[in-house]
Amino acid sequence: MSLQDCWNSQQALLSAGIFLLISIFFFLHSLYLLCKKYVCPRYILVIIFFSSVTLFAMERGNFILLTAACINYFLYTLNNERMRWIGIICLALAAVFKVFPIIFSLYYLHKKKYRSFIYLAFTTAILVFLPFFFFKHSFIENLTQLLQNIAAQTPIYGASRSSEHFGIIPLFLQIIHTSDPTIHAITYAIGKCTNYAIGLLTIFLFFKVQSPLLKFGLISMICILFPQQAAVYSGVYIFPLLIMLFSPTIKKEPYTRYGILILLFITALLPLQIGKATFIINNVSFIIIWILLIITALNQIRVTKIKELFRK
């Protein structure tokens, strides 16, 4: 069916509606469980539901809400041995849906849960490759087609289209707005190097910090801003951070820095319909959140080292 056929088909529209309702249910249910886990007020779910990020994700109608729900379920089951397999399956599904959530497997490596990490890799591999045996043509031909489709994304989301997306590279291209192909290419290359440098620093800090809020915040920013095809709806991964910021069970020092993080959510979730500048404001707000999390993590590591020196 073509897109026009879908618009004129009651069955297609009904299927899309049912898929959307299922996605919203699991998304909100997973966030409700996180509110319960971190003793966060439930009214935060209303703010999340009516945010521009969630509404944009609903409008897109893809797997982003289910992917975010799977990550939320993974966080909910984290440190619970009885629910270990639920967490593994949910994270595997998230990785299959959107690839980049596989970065959350670093939780297993950090906690030295190597068996869970292997189980995750095995489960993800099954979910990725098993369906190809049931499509037309051979397994090899189907797999080759998948790799070709993935390779085709590079030029689509390359230098020519990057300014239309979220992240550091688009911000650089928006600031140095030029029709000169040489300057455009140099700006793109500098943005890409900066993106990789901050990404590697973020992963390093993830293994060093102790705060669950900082751990999740750092790793979620890689899912939100690091991918070259990152868009507004990628922000759905950040909502557990908002829940943790309102949680009385998580220690937050210095309070000023965490207060700024909460205020940044206001500008990060502004509706896109306000104006053309809103997209840039959203993007810049998410980047500032990322930088602020890095600064807070570096400060926490410094304070921890000072305390260890005094103990000695």
Buried (B, 14 or more C-beta within 10 A) or exposed (E): EEEEEEEEEEEBEEEEEEBBEEBBEBBBBBBBBBBEBBEBEEEBBEEBBEBBBBBBBBEEEEBBBBBBBBBBBBBBBBEEEEBBEBBBBBBBBBBBBBBBBBBBBBBBEEEEBEEBBEBBBEBBEEBBEEEBEEEEEEEEEBEEEEEEEEEEEEEEBEBEBBBEBBBBBBBBBBEBEEEEEEEBEBBBEBBBEBBEEBBEBBBEBBEBBEBBBBBBBBBBBBBBBBBBBBBBBBBBBBBBBBBBBBBEEBEBEEEEBBEBBEEBBEBBBBBBEEEEEBBBBBBBBBBBBBEBBBEBBBBBBEEEEEEEEEEE
